Amino acid sequence: MQTTRQRLAYILSDYLAVFAGWCVFNIIRYYTLPTNASLPSLGAYFSMPTVIIGQVLLPLMMVCLFAISGYYNSAFFKSRLEDVLNAFSISLIGAVIIFFAVLFNDSIPDRLSNVEMTAMVWALIGGVTSIERVINTRIAAKKIWNRKIAFSALIFGQPDKAEALAKDLDTKYRSMGFAVTGYATPGAEAPKTGSRPSYSLENPEEVINGHQASCYIIVPDGLSIEQTINTINALLPTGKSVYVTPGSHHFLASKARTSAVAGEVLVDVSKSDIPDSTRNLKFLGDIAASAIALIALAPVFAIIALMIKLDSKGPVFYRQTRIGYKKKPFEIYKFRSMHTDAEDTGPALSSADDPRITPLGRTLRKYRLDELPQFWNVLKGEMSLVGPRPEREFYLKQIVKRAPHYNLVHQVRPGITSWGMVKFGYAQNIDQMLERMKYDLVYVENISFAVDMKILFYTINTVLTGKGL
C-alpha cells in the first residue's frame, strides 16, 4: 500500500509540476505573440478553449512519457541525479512534440524565436519537475532512514549468518528500509536471540505461504549451491524482490542490480540490469505488434486450421505448460504439428525425422508457422516477440542441475523467437539445450531494440527460406 501511495504521489507531483511549468510558459507566450495583443487580458487568454485543453492535456502527455521511460516502475530508493536526468531528457522529447504540435504554427516573425520558445518549454518543464522530484525523493529517503517506512524482509541462510545480517540492518545509523521479520534456516534452527520466528529452509514454498514478506534476502555463505538455487527458484515466482549477499552468488553470470551504494550491498537477482524504459517500450511494442499480427494473419490462421483438420485427427491447437517470466507457468499455444498420442509415454524432444510429426506438421515446423498462435500469448502479456524460448518444467529441472545460472532467463518474458533459436535452432537433447542456453543468456545481458530487430530479421529469413527444422 505504501508503495502504491508513493508512486501516486510522484505521478500527481509530476502532473502539477508540468502544469505549473506550462502555465508559466503560457504567460510568457501571451506577452510574446503579436496576435495576443488583441485579447483584453491575460485572463481572457487563459479562457480560450485551446489554451485550457492544452493546460490539462499537456501535463497528462508528459506523465505518460515519464511512465514509458520507467520512472514510476520503482517508488522508493530513487537517485536524485537520475531524477534530474530523467526529468530533463524526457522533457526534451516533450518539448520537441510541443514544438511540432503547438509552436510550429505560432505567428512569430522569425523561426529562431520558435526554437527559443521550445528551449524555454524544455527548461521550464524539466526544471520545475526536477525540483519537485528532488524534494519528493529527499522526503521519502528521510522516512526510510528514520525507519518511518520499512519493508518486511525474510532472511534465508544459516542461523548465525542470518542473525548477523539482521543485526547489521537493524543497527545501521540510516536504515536501508528492511525490517527483518523472520528467518528460514536449515532444519529450522532458531537464532541465538530467538527474537524472530524461524522456519525450515527445506520447504521454502511453505515459508512463503506461511510468512508474508515484502522482499527476501538470501545469505548463501554456509549453504550449498543446491539449497541456494532451490530457494531462488521458489522465491522468483512470487514477483517480489529477491536479494543475495555479494561474494557468494558467483554461480550467477549476469549484470544484476545492487540495492544501494551506501550501506549493506545486496544484489537483486530477481531483476536483470535492463533499463526500465527498455522494458516498458518492449512491452508496449509487443502488445501493439501482436494485436496487429492477429488481425492481419486471421485468414492465414483459418487456412492452416482447415489444413490441420484435413491432415490428421485431433484439435487444431496444441497447448502445453511452459515456465515463463519470473518462473510462472503458463499455457503456450501452437498449431498442432504432431499426432495426438505423441507424448503418451512422457515428455520427449523432437528431431528432424521424428515419426510423431504429421505430414503437414513437418511443413509448419519447417517454416515456423506452428508458432503463430503464440501472438495470443504475447497479447496476454505472457510472452514477448523476442526473448528466451520457454521450456517445460521437466527439462528445466535437468538444465538447472547442470547450469544453475540458467534461472537468469526468467528475468525477462520468453519469446516467440530467440537468439538461441536463430543461432542454434530446435534442441534434440539436454546437451543441445545447454548449448542454446548460452545465446539466451547473452541476449538477457544485451537486450535492446537493435538486438531485437536483428533477431526478428534473421527469424523472417528462417521462415522464408524454410530453415526451421
N, C-alpha and C positions, 0 to 999 in steps of 0.2 A: 504493500500500500504506500509506504514512504517513497519507494522508487517511482511509482506512478505519479504521486503528488509532485515530486521534484521535477520529473520530466514535463509535466503540465506547466509547472512554474517557469521552466525555460522556454516552452513554446509560447506561453502568454507574454512573458517578458520580451521575447524576440519580436512578437507581433507589435507590442506597444512601442518598442524601440524603433522599429522600422516606420511605424505610424508617425512617431514624433519627427524622425529624420525627414520623411517625405513631406510632412506638414511644414517644416522649416523651409524645405526646398520650394514648396508651392508659394510661400510668402515671398521668397526671393524672385521666383519666376513671375509673380504678379507685378512686381516693380520693375522687371526687366523687359517683358514683352511689350512692344509698342501698342499692340491691339488691345491690351488690357486698360489703356488709358480711358477708354470709353465707359468702363464699368465705374459706377458711383463710389464703390468702396471695396475694401478687402473682403468684407463680409459677403458682398454680392458675388465676388469671385468664388468664394468657398461654397456659395449656394448653387453654383452651376452643377447640373446633374453629372456631367463628365468628371468634374473635379471630385464630387462626392463618391462616385463609383470608384475612381482611381484611388482615393484616400482609403477606401475599405478593401479593395481587391489587391492592390499592390503589396501591402504587408502580408496578405494571405499567400500570394505568389512566392514571396521571399521565404516564408516559413516552410512552404513546400520544397523549395530549393535547399534550404538548410536540412530538412528531413532527408532528402535524397542524398545529401552529402554525408549522412550518417551521424550528424551532430547529436541527435536525440537518442541514438542507439544506447548510449551509456548515460545514466542520470547522475552518477557520482564519479569521484576520482578523476575529474577533468583537469587538464593542464591549462593554466591561464594563457600561456603562449599559444597553444593550439586553439583556444577560444578566439583569440585575436586574429590569428592567421585564417581560421575558417570564416570568421565574420567578413574580413576584407576580401578574401578570394571569392567567396560566393556572392558578396555584394557587387563585385566587379562583373560577374556573369549577369546579375540582375540589372546593373546599370546599362550594360550593352543591350539587353532586352528592352529596357525602358527607352533607350535611345531610338531604336527602330520602331517601337510601338507607339511612343508618345512624342518624343522630342524632334524626330526627323522632320515632321511637318510643321513645327513651330515657325511662326513668322519672324524669324530673326534674320537681319540683313546678311550676315556672313556665317558660313558653315563652321568657322573656327569657334564662334560663340556657342554653337551647339555642342561641340566637343568639350568646351569648358564647362557647360552646364551638366554634361554627362559625368565629367570628373567630379563635379560638386555633388551629384547624386551619390556616387560611389563613396566619397569621403564622408558625407553626412550619414548615410545608412550604415556603412562599415564602422565609422567612429562611434556613433551612438550605441550600436549593437555591441561593440567591443566593451565599452564602459559598463553597460548593463550586465554583460556576461561575467566580466571580471568581478563585479560586486557579488553577483549570484554565486559564482564558484567559490569566492572567498567565504561567504556566509555558510555555504554547505560544508566546506572544508573545516571551518572552525567548529561546526556542530559535530563533525566526525572526530576531530582532535580532542574535543571536550567530552566525548562519549555520550553526547545527546542523541546521536544517530549511530546505531550499531546493527550489524547483520549477524544473525546467529550462524555459528560455524561448528561443524562436527569434524574432529581430527581423527584420522586413521593412522595407526602406527603402533610401535612398541610403547608400553606404558611410560617408561622413563623419557623417551623421545617426545611423545605426545604431550606429556605434562610440562616438559621443559619449554616446548614451543608455546603452549598455552600461557605459562607464567611470563614468558618474554612478551607476548602480545598484551597481557593484562597490565604489565608494569611499565610499558613504554610511556614516556612523557607525553607524546602525542599518539593517540590511538590510531590504528590503521583501519578501524571500522569493523573489526572482527570481535564478536562476543562468543567465546567458546562455550558451548552448552553441553558438550559430551565427547566421549572418546569411543572409538571402535578399535579394540586391540586383540591380538591373537589369544584365543582362549578366554576372552572377556576378563582378563586380569585387571582389577581395579587399580588406578594410580595410587601413589602413596597417600595423597591427601584425602582421597575418596570424596572430594567436594563436588564432583560431577559424575553423572551416570556413565557406566562403561558397558559396551556391547561387544558381541563376538564379531571379529573381523572375518570369520569363516563364512558368514552369511550376510554379505553387505546389503542384499536386497531387503532382508528383514529389518536391518538397521534403518534403511531409507524409509521404509513404510512405518516403522515404529517411532522414529525420531525426526520431527520436522526441523529442517535447517534451511537457511538461505544459500549456503555455499558449503563446500567440503574442502578440507586440507589434508593432503597425504604426506606422511613423513616416511619415505621408503627405507631410510637407514635402519638396518636390522630386519627388514622384511625381504623375503625372496622376491625375485622378479615376477614369478608366477602370482604371488599374493598381490603385488602391486598392480599387475596387469588385470587380474580378476576384479580388483577394486575399481580401477579406472573404467573397465567395461561395464560394471554395474552402475557407476555414477554418471557416465556420459548421457544415457537416455533421459535422465531427469531434467535436462535442459538448464541446470544450474551450473555456476562456475565451479570448476574443479582445479584446485591449486596443488602444486607439488613443490616441496622444498628443493632448492638448487643443489647441483653437485651429485645428485643421485638419480636423475632422470635421463641418464646417458643413453638409455635404450630408445629414447625418442629422438628422432632426427628431423626436427622442424624448427622454424623460426617462431617459437612460442612467445606469447606476450608475458611481460613481467608486470606485477601488480603495482609496484612503486619503485621510485629511485631512492628515496629515503626510507629508513625502517627495514623491517624484515623483508628480504626479497623472496617473492613467491612467483612461481611460473604457472600461468594459466594454461593448462593442457586441453581445456575444452574449447579454446578459440585459437585459430591459427593467425599468423601475422598478416592478415588480409585487410586492407583499408575498408572501413565501413562504407565509404562511398562506392567502392568496387562491388561489395556485397549487394548494396541496395540497387545499383544500376543493373547489375547482372540479374537480380531477381525480377525487376520491372521489365527488363528486356525479354526474359524467359516467358513471363506471363503474356506479354503482347505478341511475341512471335508464335507461341503455342496456340493462342486463340485464332490468329490469322491462319496458321497451318491447318488447324482442324476444320475451319470453314473452307479453305481453298482445296483441301485434299478429300473433302467429303465424297465426290464422285469416285476417286481412286479407292477409298475405303469400301464403297459399295461394290465395285467391280471385284476387288480382292475377296471380299466376303462371299460373293456368289461363286467365285472360282474355288474357294476352300470347300464350300458345301458340295460342289460337284466333284471335287477331287477325292475326298475321303470322308468317312463318317466321324461325327463329333462336332463340338462347338466351333464357332468362328474364332473366338478369342480364347487365349490361354492366360490364366492368372497364376502367379507364383509369388510366394512371400519372399521378399528380399530385405536386407538390412540397409537402412538409409542414413539420412542426416542425424547426427548425434546417436547413432546406433538404434534408431527407432525402426521397427519393422513396418513394411507397407506392402500392398499388393501391386506388383508390376503387371502391366498389360502388354500382350503381344498377339500378333496374328498366329494362330496355331500352325506350326510347321512340322509337327511330329504326330505320330499315331497316338490315340488316346491312352494306350497302355504302355507308353514309352518308359514310365518310371514306376511300374507296378512292383518292381523288386527293390526300389530305393533310388536315391539321387545318383545320377550318372552324367558325366560330362559328355558332350557330343564330339564327333570327329568328322572329317570331310566325307568319309564313306560310311557314315553311321546308317545302318538299315532302318532305324526308327524314324528317320526323316521321310516325309511323304514326297512324292514327285514334285508337286507344286511347292512344298516347303523348301526344297533344295534351291529353287529359283528365288523364293522370297528371301532366304538367308544369304544367297549369293549377292543380291542387290540390297540387302539390309531392309527390305520392305516389311519384314516381320516386326521391326522395331517401331513402326509408325504410330501404333496406338499409344505409345508412351508420351505422345504430346499431351494426352489427357492427364498423365501423371505430373507433367510439368505444369499444366494449368492448375492442378490441385495444390501445387507447391511442394510436392514430394520429390520431384526431380528437377534437373536443370538441363538445358540443351547440351552443355558440355560439363563434364565432371567425371570423377572416377566411376567406373561401372559398378553397380551394386551386386554383392554376392549373397548367396544363400548362407544361412547360419551354419549349416552342415559343413560347408567348405571354409567359411570364415574362421571357425574354431581351429581347423587344421592349419590355416595360414598363420594365425596369430601365435600358435605354439612355436612355429619356426621363425616368425618375424613379428615380434610384438609391436614394433613401430607402425605396422600396417593400420593400426587403430586411428592414425592421423588422418586417413582419407575420409573419416566420418565427420571431420570438421567442416566439410562443405557438402552441398547436396549432390547426390550421384547424378550422372548424366546419361542422356540417350547415346551420346558418343563420348569418347575419351581419347586422351593422348595414347593410352595403352592400347586401345582398340585400333587406332590408326597405325601405330608403330608395330604392334605385335599381332593383333587380330584375336580370334577366339582361342581360349586356352583349353587344352585337352587333358591336362592333369595339374596337380598341385605345383609341380616344379615350374610349369609354364605360367601358372597364376602368379607365382612369386617373381618371375621374370617380368611379367606385365606390370606387376605392382610398382616396380621401380619408376616406370613412366608416370603412374598415377601420383606417386609421392612427389616427383619433380613438378608435376602440374600444380599440386596444392601449394608448393612453395613459390611458384612463379605465376600464379593466376593473374590474368589481366585481360582486358578487352582484346588486345592484339593477339595474345596466345589463343583465346577462344576463336577468333576469326580464322587463324591458321588451321586449327583443328577442324573447324567446320568446312573449310576449303578442301582439306585432304579427305574429309568424310564424303563430301559431294563427289570428289574424284573416285573414291572407292565405290560409291553407289553407281556412278555412270559406267565405270569400267568392269563392274561385276566382280570385284576382288574381295567380296565379303566372306567367302569360305576360306 
